[in-house]
Amino acid sequence: VSYGANPVISAGGTISSETRTVFTAPADQMVVITDLLLSMNSTSCASLLNIGTSSGITLAAAKLHSFSDRIDADGSYHYVRAALTNSQPSSIQHAFTSGLPIPAGASLEISEAGGCTVAYTLSGYYAQH
């Protein structure tokens, strides 16, 4: 049941090689995360993101990668230069059907491993517990 006085919550930012507290649920209400957007604008990077609670419970994990590399090959008759691109997925947008529950008084944390700069947006609603 959503909490009528202040039903919506949203938070966003960027993260790189760290764990960050996104928000803390009030002591008398849980928060349900319904939507997630992750994106990065790197040309050669691989990122692993974890979203969880301050008590160590993992709620979601995602991998983002974006590569743009060149191959130079010097053959006996030909010199070849080719651009190889493999850049999927460099963004994820997801709506959770049942939502990710953050217990009352717990914090939602996001962490990034890989050294990529990832932009994130999380939204949801306050709920009675």
Sequence and secondary structure as in RCSB ss.txt:
>XXXX:A:sequence
VSYGANPVISAGGTISSETRTVFTAPADQMVVITDLLLSMNSTSCASLLNIGTSSGITLAAAKLHSFSDRIDADG
SYHYVRAALTNSQPSSIQHAFTSGLPIPAGASLEISEAGGCTVAYTLSGYYAQH
>XXXX:A:secstr
 B TTS EEEEEEEESSSEEEEEE  TTEEEEEEEEEEEE  SEEEEEEEEEETTS EEEEEEEEEEEEEEEEE 
SS EEEEEEEE   SEEEEEEEEEEEE TT EEEEEEESS  EEEEEEEEEEE 
